[in-house]
C-alpha cells in the first residue's frame, strides 16, 4: 500500500523512534508499504517516520557503488532496529536529498565505510559492512529514526541558503 508522506515541519520527523522488537504481520505489512511507497515516489530509501510511524525501521535499495563511484540500485531491503557499530574516519561529501524535503539537495559529509547490526524481516540479527552510497543511505535513514534530517548535517552557510525553500515546504504541507 502506498502511504502518505510526512514532510518537513511534521513533528514526527524530529521524533526518536521506538524499537520494533518482534517481527509481526503488522511489521511485515509496514515493510512492504515502505518499499511500495519508496518505489512509487522514486526514492532510494524511506524510513518509517516518513510515513507517519515512529518505529525504528527503514527500506533502502542502494547496494553499493560502481567503478566510477556512482550509486548502484538493487532489490529493496528492510533494516529493523539498526545499531551503527563502526564508522570510518575516511569521509566523503556528496549531495543528499530526501522525499520529505522535495526538490532540495545539499552537501553532507559522512563516513565512507560503516558496520551496522540490524534485524531482517525473518527476525535474524545481521551484522553487515557497507561502503559508499549504501553506507550513506543507511546513515541517512538511521538519522531519520533518530529525529535527524540531512539538513542538520549540512554546512551552516549552505543550510542558511535553503531556509526560504524550507519555509515554503513547511507552509505547503502543514
LINRAMO-V616157 format. One record per residue. N is the residue number from 1. RES is the residue in one small letter. PSI is psi in radians with two decimals (* if undefined). D_LAST is the distance of its C-alpha to the last C-alpha in Angstrom with 2 decimals. Layout:
# LINRAMO-V616157
N_RES_PSI_D_LAST + N_RES_PSI_D_LAST
This chain:
# LINRAMO-V616157
1_x_2.38_22.91 + 2_x_2.22_19.92 + 3_x_2.74_16.83 + 4_x_2.36_13.14 + 5_x_2.61_11.81 + 6_x_2.29_9.48 + 7_x_2.88_8.05 + 8_x_2.29_8.57 + 9_x_-0.42_6.85 + 10_x_2.20_7.13 + 11_x_-0.33_10.34 + 12_x_-0.46_12.39 + 13_x_-0.21_12.85 + 14_x_0.30_14.71 + 15_x_2.33_16.78 + 16_x_2.04_20.47 + 17_x_2.77_21.07 + 18_x_2.60_24.02 + 19_x_2.63_27.06 + 20_x_-0.80_27.56 + 21_x_-2.18_31.28 + 22_x_2.44_33.12 + 23_x_1.80_32.52 + 24_x_3.06_32.02 + 25_x_-0.60_31.41 + 26_x_-0.71_27.80 + 27_x_-0.75_27.48 + 28_x_-0.66_29.22 + 29_x_-0.73_26.92 + 30_x_-0.71_23.82 + 31_x_-0.80_25.73 + 32_x_-0.68_26.37 + 33_x_-0.69_22.76 + 34_x_-0.78_21.82 + 35_x_-0.81_24.61 + 36_x_-0.78_23.80 + 37_x_-0.75_20.12 + 38_x_-0.81_21.24 + 39_x_-0.76_23.92 + 40_x_-0.65_21.90 + 41_x_0.06_19.40 + 42_x_0.71_22.51 + 43_x_2.95_21.64 + 44_x_-0.19_24.34 + 45_x_2.69_22.77 + 46_x_2.20_20.01 + 47_x_2.67_19.57 + 48_x_-0.74_18.87 + 49_x_-0.38_15.79 + 50_x_-0.24_14.20 + 51_x_0.39_14.64 + 52_x_0.25_13.68 + 53_x_2.08_17.29 + 54_x_1.07_18.45 + 55_x_2.65_21.85 + 56_x_1.32_23.89 + 57_x_2.69_24.31 + 58_x_2.87_23.50 + 59_x_2.64_24.91 + 60_x_2.73_26.45 + 61_x_0.17_28.83 + 62_x_2.31_30.31 + 63_x_-0.15_33.99 + 64_x_-2.67_35.16 + 65_x_2.64_36.36 + 66_x_-3.06_38.96 + 67_x_-0.14_41.99 + 68_x_0.02_40.13 + 69_x_0.13_37.27 + 70_x_2.65_34.75 + 71_x_2.53_32.56 + 72_x_2.21_34.09 + 73_x_2.63_32.05 + 74_x_-2.73_33.58 + 75_x_2.36_33.03 + 76_x_2.56_29.78 + 77_x_2.78_30.41 + 78_x_2.40_28.69 + 79_x_2.17_28.78 + 80_x_2.34_28.62 + 81_x_0.97_28.91 + 82_x_2.66_29.79 + 83_x_2.09_31.70 + 84_x_2.02_32.34 + 85_x_-0.48_36.00 + 86_x_2.39_37.11 + 87_x_2.44_35.62 + 88_x_2.76_37.97 + 89_x_-0.42_38.72 + 90_x_2.21_38.60 + 91_x_2.84_35.19 + 92_x_2.46_33.79 + 93_x_2.27_31.07 + 94_x_2.71_29.03 + 95_x_2.38_25.85 + 96_x_2.70_23.02 + 97_x_3.13_19.85 + 98_x_2.37_17.16 + 99_x_-0.47_15.39 + 100_x_-0.11_12.18 + 101_x_1.19_12.72 + 102_x_2.33_13.91 + 103_x_-0.04_16.81 + 104_x_2.50_17.37 + 105_x_2.59_20.65 + 106_x_2.66_22.56 + 107_x_2.26_25.91 + 108_x_2.29_26.15 + 109_x_2.17_29.50 + 110_x_2.72_30.11 + 111_x_2.48_33.30 + 112_x_-0.59_35.06 + 113_x_2.49_36.50 + 114_x_2.90_35.30 + 115_x_2.35_36.54 + 116_x_2.49_34.23 + 117_x_2.36_35.07 + 118_x_2.94_32.99 + 119_x_2.41_33.55 + 120_x_-3.14_33.65 + 121_x_-0.27_33.08 + 122_x_-0.02_36.76 + 123_x_0.15_36.38 + 124_x_2.38_38.43 + 125_x_2.21_37.71 + 126_x_2.46_37.78 + 127_x_2.13_38.63 + 128_x_2.51_37.81 + 129_x_2.50_38.17 + 130_x_2.60_35.78 + 131_x_2.87_36.02 + 132_x_-2.32_34.29 + 133_x_-0.59_31.22 + 134_x_-0.78_31.39 + 135_x_-0.76_31.48 + 136_x_-0.79_28.59 + 137_x_-0.75_26.39 + 138_x_-0.76_27.46 + 139_x_-0.72_26.70 + 140_x_-0.86_23.24 + 141_x_-0.62_22.34 + 142_x_-0.66_24.18 + 143_x_-0.76_22.02 + 144_x_-0.76_18.89 + 145_x_-0.07_20.65 + 146_x_0.17_21.41 + 147_x_0.38_17.92 + 148_x_2.40_18.88 + 149_x_2.71_17.40 + 150_x_-0.51_19.91 + 151_x_-0.40_18.74 + 152_x_-0.33_20.11 + 153_x_0.01_23.46 + 154_x_2.79_23.70 + 155_x_2.38_26.15 + 156_x_-0.69_24.74 + 157_x_-0.74_25.71 + 158_x_-0.70_24.16 + 159_x_-0.71_20.87 + 160_x_-0.64_21.04 + 161_x_-0.56_21.42 + 162_x_-0.24_18.05 + 163_x_-0.81_16.17 + 164_x_-0.67_15.49 + 165_x_-0.59_14.10 + 166_x_-0.73_11.94 + 167_x_-0.67_10.47 + 168_x_-0.74_9.99 + 169_x_-0.82_8.26 + 170_x_-0.77_5.78 + 171_x_-0.75_5.57 + 172_x_-0.70_5.97 + 173_x_0.04_3.82 + 174_x_*_0.00
